[in-house]
Amino acid sequence: YKTHEIWFKSLALLRDLGQIPNHRDPVVQSLKTLLEDENRKVRFVVAASLADLGDDSGGEVLVEAYETNIGGISSPDKDIGSWGASYPGRFAYDNWKDSVPTAAYYLARIGDQRGLNHNSADVREAAKEGSLEKKPSSSSSQGFSQESSDDQESPQGGPPVDPTQIENVRQLLGNPDPEERAQGLVQAGILGLDEFYENIKKTALNGDQTERLAAISSLGFYDRPLETEYLNRLIGNDEDLMVKLSTLELATRRQPSRFIDDAIATAHTLSDRFDLDRDENGFLTQGEDEFLVITRILNRMPRPGLPPSMIEGLSDSNPEIRWMMANGFWVGGNPSAVPYLEKIKDDPNPEVKRAVVRALRTLGPPGL
C-alpha cells in the first residue's frame, strides 16, 4: 500500500515541479523514460502527467486508456497495490473505476478532442474542459473547424463554431426521438450556443428523465452563473434520484456551501436505498454510480471550513452515512477533518473503517 501511495504522490509532485519553466524540460525527459513501463496503469498516469506539461509523447497510452477502460488511477490494480491509494485530486476526472473520462481530458489537453463525441456526458464534459485548458502550443487535429471565415465565434472564447454544427443541433433538438433530442441538448452546451440556452434551462425543469439529465449536463458547459432560485427549483423538482444528484453536482461547482443541507439529505436518501455490499471484484453491488456522484459533491464542502452537518454525519447511526462523510473528507483534502475522523477510526463497520483509515492516511496530521 505504502509503495503504491508514495509512488503516485512522488509522480504527482514531479509533475507539479515541471510546471515551473526552468524545471520543465528535465522533468519531461524523466517522465518519458517511464512510458515503456510494463504496467499500463503506470504508463497511463505518466502520460497524463506529460499532457499536463504540454507534451504529447504519451498520446498512444492515453488513446488506449480511452478506448479500453483500464480503471481509474485510484482503482484496484493487482500489479501496483491497494484500492484508493493514490492521492485524490491530483489527476483530473479520476473517478476510481473508469479511465475514459480522465483519458478524454488529457487527450484534449494535447489537442485530441475525440472525447467531445463520446456517448457519455461525463466523458464529453471532461474533453470539453481539457480543450479549454489546452496548452497554447498544441494543435487540434479533430473537433471544431477553424478554417471558414464565415464561422461564428464561440461565445465561450474558444475556436469558431462551424455553422453546420449549429444546424445539426437544431435538427437534433427537433427530432421526435428523446434520445436524439438529448444528444442535441448536450451538443449545444459543448459548443456553447447561446440561442439554445433558455430552451435548455426549461428542458432541465420540464423534460423527461433522459432530456433533463442531458439538459443539466449541457448547462454545466456554459460559462454562466445559474440563479440560486433556479437551482433550488431543479433540486426540488421531483424525487428522481439521478436528476437530483446531477443537479447538485452542477450547483455545487460554484456554490457548494449553499447546498450542503440538500447534499446531506440526498446522502440519507442514498443510505436508505442502497447498502455497502461488494462483489468479488470489490465494487459495490448497487448504487456505485450514485455513491461516486455524492462523494464528488461532498468533497467540495470541506474547504475552507468543515460543515457541521458533515461532522455530525460521522457519528450517524447509519453506516452508509458515516461512509459517505468519510469519503467526502478524504477527497476534500482538508486536514482539519483528522480529529473528527480519529474518533471513528475503529468503526465497527468494515467499510466505514476502511474509508476512515484511507482518509487519515491521505490527510495526515492536522495542520499540515
C-alpha positions as CSV (number, residue, x, y, z in Angstrom):
1,Y,0.0,0.0,0.0
2,K,2.7,2.5,1.1
3,T,4.8,1.8,-2.0
4,H,1.8,2.5,-4.2
5,E,0.9,5.6,-2.3
6,I,4.3,7.1,-2.2
7,W,5.0,6.4,-5.9
8,F,1.8,8.2,-7.0
9,K,2.4,11.1,-4.7
10,S,6.0,11.4,-5.9
11,L,5.0,11.3,-9.5
12,A,2.3,14.0,-9.0
13,L,4.9,16.2,-7.2
14,L,7.4,15.7,-10.0
15,R,4.7,16.7,-12.5
16,D,4.0,19.8,-10.4
17,L,7.7,20.7,-10.3
18,G,7.6,20.6,-14.1
19,Q,5.1,23.4,-14.1
20,I,8.0,25.7,-13.2
21,P,9.5,26.7,-16.6
22,N,13.2,26.2,-15.5
23,H,12.4,22.6,-14.5
24,R,10.0,21.6,-17.2
25,D,12.4,20.0,-19.7
26,P,14.3,17.7,-17.3
27,V,11.0,16.6,-15.7
28,V,9.5,15.8,-19.1
29,Q,12.6,13.8,-20.1
30,S,12.5,11.9,-16.8
31,L,8.8,11.1,-17.2
32,K,9.3,9.9,-20.8
33,T,11.5,7.1,-19.6
34,L,8.5,5.6,-17.8
35,L,6.3,5.4,-20.9
36,E,7.7,1.9,-21.6
37,D,6.9,0.6,-18.1
38,E,5.3,-2.9,-18.2
39,N,2.4,-1.8,-16.1
40,R,-0.3,0.1,-18.1
41,K,-1.5,2.0,-15.0
42,V,1.9,3.4,-14.6
43,R,2.1,4.3,-18.3
44,F,-1.4,5.9,-18.0
45,V,-0.5,8.3,-15.1
46,V,2.8,9.2,-16.7
47,A,1.1,10.0,-20.0
48,A,-1.4,12.2,-18.1
49,S,1.4,14.0,-16.3
50,L,3.2,14.7,-19.6
51,A,-0.1,16.0,-21.1
52,D,-0.3,18.4,-18.1
53,L,3.1,19.7,-19.1
54,G,2.0,20.2,-22.7
55,D,3.9,17.1,-24.0
56,D,2.1,14.7,-26.3
57,S,4.6,11.8,-26.0
58,G,2.1,9.7,-24.1
59,G,-0.7,10.1,-26.7
60,E,-0.9,6.5,-27.6
61,V,-1.1,5.5,-24.0
62,L,-4.0,7.9,-23.4
63,V,-5.8,6.6,-26.5
64,E,-5.5,3.0,-25.1
65,A,-7.0,4.2,-21.8
66,Y,-9.8,6.0,-23.7
67,E,-10.7,3.1,-26.0
68,T,-10.2,0.3,-23.4
69,N,-11.2,1.1,-19.9
70,I,-8.2,0.2,-17.7
71,G,-9.7,1.6,-14.5
72,G,-9.2,4.9,-12.8
73,I,-5.9,6.0,-11.4
74,S,-7.1,5.3,-7.9
75,S,-8.7,2.0,-8.7
76,P,-7.6,-1.5,-7.7
77,D,-4.6,-2.9,-9.6
78,K,-3.1,-6.2,-8.7
79,D,0.3,-5.1,-10.0
80,I,0.5,-1.9,-8.1
81,G,-1.3,-2.2,-4.8
82,S,-4.5,-1.5,-2.8
83,W,-7.6,0.4,-3.9
84,G,-7.7,4.1,-3.5
85,A,-4.1,4.7,-2.6
86,S,-3.2,7.5,-5.0
87,Y,-3.5,11.0,-3.7
88,P,-7.1,12.2,-4.6
89,G,-7.4,15.4,-6.6
90,R,-4.0,15.1,-8.2
91,F,-5.4,13.9,-11.6
92,A,-8.4,15.3,-13.4
93,Y,-11.6,13.3,-13.6
94,D,-10.0,10.3,-11.7
95,N,-13.2,8.5,-10.6
96,W,-11.7,5.3,-9.2
97,K,-13.1,2.8,-11.7
98,D,-13.1,4.3,-15.2
99,S,-10.1,5.6,-17.2
100,V,-12.2,7.0,-20.0
101,P,-13.1,10.5,-18.6
102,T,-9.5,11.0,-17.4
103,A,-8.1,9.9,-20.8
104,A,-10.5,12.2,-22.6
105,Y,-9.5,15.1,-20.5
106,Y,-5.7,14.6,-21.1
107,L,-6.1,13.8,-24.8
108,A,-7.9,17.1,-25.1
109,R,-5.1,18.8,-23.3
110,I,-2.8,17.8,-26.2
111,G,-5.2,18.6,-28.9
112,D,-7.1,15.3,-29.5
113,Q,-10.8,16.1,-29.0
114,R,-12.3,12.7,-29.7
115,G,-14.0,12.7,-26.3
116,L,-16.3,15.5,-27.4
117,N,-18.3,12.9,-29.4
118,H,-18.5,10.2,-26.7
119,N,-21.9,8.9,-25.7
120,S,-21.3,9.6,-22.0
121,A,-22.0,13.2,-20.8
122,D,-19.2,12.8,-18.2
123,V,-16.7,12.0,-20.9
124,R,-17.8,14.9,-23.1
125,E,-17.6,17.2,-20.1
126,A,-14.0,16.1,-19.4
127,A,-13.0,16.5,-23.0
128,K,-14.6,20.0,-23.1
129,E,-12.7,21.1,-20.0
130,G,-9.5,19.7,-21.4
131,S,-10.0,21.5,-24.6
132,L,-10.4,24.8,-22.8
133,E,-7.2,24.2,-20.8
134,K,-5.2,23.0,-23.8
135,K,-1.7,24.3,-24.0
136,P,-1.3,27.2,-26.5
137,S,1.3,25.3,-28.5
138,S,-1.0,22.4,-29.0
139,S,-2.7,22.0,-32.4
140,S,-6.0,20.2,-32.6
141,S,-6.4,17.6,-35.3
142,Q,-10.0,16.8,-34.5
143,G,-13.2,18.6,-33.5
144,F,-14.1,22.2,-34.3
145,S,-13.3,23.6,-37.8
146,Q,-11.2,26.8,-37.7
147,E,-10.9,27.3,-41.5
148,S,-14.0,29.2,-42.7
149,S,-14.1,32.9,-42.2
150,D,-17.9,32.7,-42.1
151,D,-17.8,30.6,-38.9
152,Q,-19.4,32.0,-35.8
153,E,-17.2,32.9,-32.9
154,S,-17.7,30.6,-29.9
155,P,-19.5,32.5,-27.1
156,Q,-17.1,31.0,-24.6
157,G,-13.9,32.2,-26.2
158,G,-13.0,29.0,-27.9
159,P,-12.5,28.3,-31.6
160,P,-15.1,29.4,-34.1
161,V,-18.2,27.1,-34.4
162,D,-18.9,25.6,-37.9
163,P,-22.5,26.7,-39.0
164,T,-23.1,23.0,-40.0
165,Q,-22.7,22.0,-36.4
166,I,-25.3,24.6,-35.3
167,E,-27.7,23.3,-37.9
168,N,-27.1,19.8,-36.7
169,V,-28.0,20.8,-33.2
170,R,-31.2,22.3,-34.5
171,Q,-32.1,19.1,-36.2
172,L,-31.4,17.0,-33.2
173,L,-33.5,19.2,-30.9
174,G,-36.4,18.9,-33.4
175,N,-36.2,15.2,-33.6
176,P,-39.2,13.2,-32.2
177,D,-36.8,10.7,-30.5
178,P,-36.0,11.8,-27.0
179,E,-32.5,10.2,-27.2
180,E,-31.7,12.4,-30.3
181,R,-33.0,15.5,-28.5
182,A,-30.9,14.7,-25.5
183,Q,-27.9,14.5,-27.8
184,G,-28.7,17.9,-29.2
185,L,-29.0,19.4,-25.8
186,V,-25.6,18.2,-24.8
187,Q,-24.0,19.3,-28.1
188,A,-25.5,22.8,-27.7
189,G,-23.7,23.0,-24.3
190,I,-20.4,21.7,-25.6
191,L,-20.5,24.2,-28.4
192,G,-21.6,27.0,-26.1
193,L,-24.5,28.1,-28.3
194,D,-26.4,31.0,-26.7
195,E,-29.5,30.7,-28.9
196,F,-30.4,27.4,-27.2
197,Y,-29.6,28.4,-23.6
198,E,-33.1,29.3,-22.4
199,N,-34.6,26.3,-24.0
200,I,-32.1,24.1,-22.2
201,K,-33.0,25.7,-18.9
202,K,-36.7,25.0,-19.5
203,T,-36.0,21.4,-20.5
204,A,-33.9,20.8,-17.4
205,L,-37.1,21.6,-15.4
206,N,-39.8,20.0,-17.5
207,G,-38.4,17.3,-19.8
208,D,-38.5,13.6,-19.3
209,Q,-35.6,12.0,-17.4
210,T,-33.3,11.5,-20.4
211,E,-33.8,15.0,-21.6
212,R,-33.5,16.5,-18.1
213,L,-30.2,14.8,-17.4
214,A,-28.9,15.9,-20.8
215,A,-30.0,19.5,-20.2
216,I,-28.4,19.6,-16.8
217,S,-25.2,18.3,-18.2
218,S,-25.4,20.9,-21.0
219,L,-25.8,23.7,-18.5
220,G,-22.5,22.7,-17.0
221,F,-20.7,23.6,-20.2
222,Y,-21.9,27.2,-20.3
223,D,-19.7,29.7,-18.6
224,R,-22.7,31.4,-16.9
225,P,-23.8,31.5,-13.3
226,L,-27.2,30.0,-12.6
227,E,-29.5,31.7,-10.2
228,T,-29.8,30.1,-6.8
229,E,-33.6,30.2,-7.1
230,Y,-33.5,28.2,-10.4
231,L,-31.1,25.7,-8.9
232,N,-33.4,25.2,-5.9
233,R,-36.3,24.6,-8.3
234,L,-34.2,22.0,-10.1
235,I,-33.2,20.2,-7.0
236,G,-36.8,20.1,-5.6
237,N,-38.5,19.4,-8.9
238,D,-39.2,15.7,-8.2
239,E,-37.8,12.7,-6.4
240,D,-35.8,11.3,-9.4
241,L,-32.5,10.5,-7.7
242,M,-30.2,10.7,-10.6
243,V,-31.7,14.1,-11.7
244,K,-31.3,15.4,-8.1
245,L,-27.7,14.2,-8.0
246,S,-26.9,15.7,-11.3
247,T,-28.4,19.0,-10.3
248,L,-26.5,19.0,-7.0
249,E,-23.3,18.2,-8.9
250,L,-23.9,21.2,-11.1
251,A,-25.0,23.5,-8.3
252,T,-22.0,22.8,-6.0
253,R,-19.4,23.6,-8.7
254,R,-19.7,27.3,-7.8
255,Q,-21.8,27.5,-4.6
256,P,-21.0,24.3,-2.6
257,S,-21.8,25.8,0.9
258,R,-25.3,26.9,-0.1
259,F,-26.4,23.3,-0.9
260,I,-24.8,21.4,2.0
261,D,-28.3,20.6,3.5
262,D,-29.5,19.3,0.2
263,A,-26.4,17.2,-0.2
264,I,-26.8,15.7,3.3
265,A,-30.5,15.0,2.7
266,T,-29.6,13.3,-0.6
267,A,-26.9,11.2,1.2
268,H,-29.6,10.0,3.6
269,T,-31.8,9.1,0.6
270,L,-28.9,7.0,-0.8
271,S,-28.3,5.3,2.5
272,D,-32.0,4.3,2.7
273,R,-31.9,2.9,-0.8
274,F,-28.5,1.2,-1.1
275,D,-26.2,-0.8,1.2
276,L,-22.4,-1.3,1.1
277,D,-22.2,-4.9,-0.1
278,R,-19.4,-5.5,-2.6
279,D,-18.9,-8.1,-5.3
280,E,-15.9,-10.3,-5.8
281,N,-14.1,-7.5,-7.7
282,G,-14.5,-5.1,-4.8
283,F,-17.2,-2.9,-6.5
284,L,-20.5,-2.1,-4.8
285,T,-23.3,-4.4,-5.9
286,Q,-25.7,-1.5,-6.1
287,G,-25.6,2.3,-6.2
288,E,-22.0,2.5,-7.4
289,D,-22.6,5.5,-9.7
290,E,-24.8,7.3,-7.2
291,F,-22.2,6.9,-4.4
292,L,-19.5,8.2,-6.8
293,V,-21.5,11.4,-7.6
294,I,-22.4,12.1,-3.9
295,T,-18.7,11.7,-3.0
296,R,-17.8,14.2,-5.7
297,I,-20.4,16.6,-4.3
298,L,-19.4,16.2,-0.7
299,N,-15.7,16.7,-1.3
300,R,-16.4,20.3,-2.4
301,M,-17.7,21.1,1.1
302,P,-14.8,20.9,3.5
303,R,-12.8,23.9,2.3
304,P,-12.2,26.4,3.7
305,G,-14.2,25.2,6.8
306,L,-15.7,21.9,7.8
307,P,-19.6,21.9,7.6
308,P,-21.1,20.9,10.9
309,S,-23.6,18.7,9.2
310,M,-20.7,16.6,7.7
311,I,-19.0,16.3,11.0
312,E,-22.3,15.2,12.6
313,G,-22.6,12.7,9.8
314,L,-19.5,10.9,11.0
315,S,-21.5,9.8,14.1
316,D,-24.7,9.0,12.3
317,S,-26.3,5.6,13.3
318,N,-26.4,4.7,9.6
319,P,-23.1,3.2,8.4
320,E,-23.7,4.4,4.8
321,I,-23.9,8.0,6.0
322,R,-20.7,7.6,8.0
323,W,-19.0,6.0,5.0
324,M,-20.1,8.9,2.6
325,M,-18.9,11.6,5.0
326,A,-15.5,9.9,5.5
327,N,-15.1,9.6,1.7
328,G,-16.2,13.3,1.3
329,F,-13.5,14.4,3.8
330,W,-10.9,12.1,2.1
331,V,-11.4,13.6,-1.3
332,G,-11.9,17.1,0.0
333,G,-8.4,17.1,1.3
334,N,-8.8,19.4,4.4
335,P,-6.5,18.1,7.2
336,S,-8.8,19.8,9.8
337,A,-11.1,16.8,9.5
338,V,-8.5,14.5,11.0
339,P,-9.5,14.9,14.7
340,Y,-13.1,14.0,13.8
341,L,-12.1,11.1,11.7
342,E,-9.8,9.8,14.5
343,K,-12.8,9.4,16.7
344,I,-14.3,6.7,14.4
345,K,-11.1,5.0,13.1
346,D,-12.2,1.8,14.9
347,D,-15.7,1.9,13.5
348,P,-17.5,-1.5,13.8
349,N,-18.5,-1.4,10.1
350,P,-15.6,-2.6,8.0
351,E,-16.4,-0.4,5.0
352,V,-16.6,2.7,7.2
353,K,-13.3,1.8,9.0
354,R,-11.6,1.3,5.6
355,A,-12.8,4.7,4.4
356,V,-11.7,6.4,7.6
357,V,-8.2,4.8,7.6
358,R,-7.8,5.8,3.9
359,A,-8.8,9.4,4.7
360,L,-6.4,9.6,7.7
361,R,-3.5,8.2,5.6
362,T,-4.2,10.8,3.0
363,L,-4.8,13.8,5.1
364,G,-2.0,13.3,7.6
365,P,-1.7,15.1,11.0
366,P,-3.8,18.2,11.5
367,G,-2.2,21.4,10.4
368,L,0.0,20.0,7.5
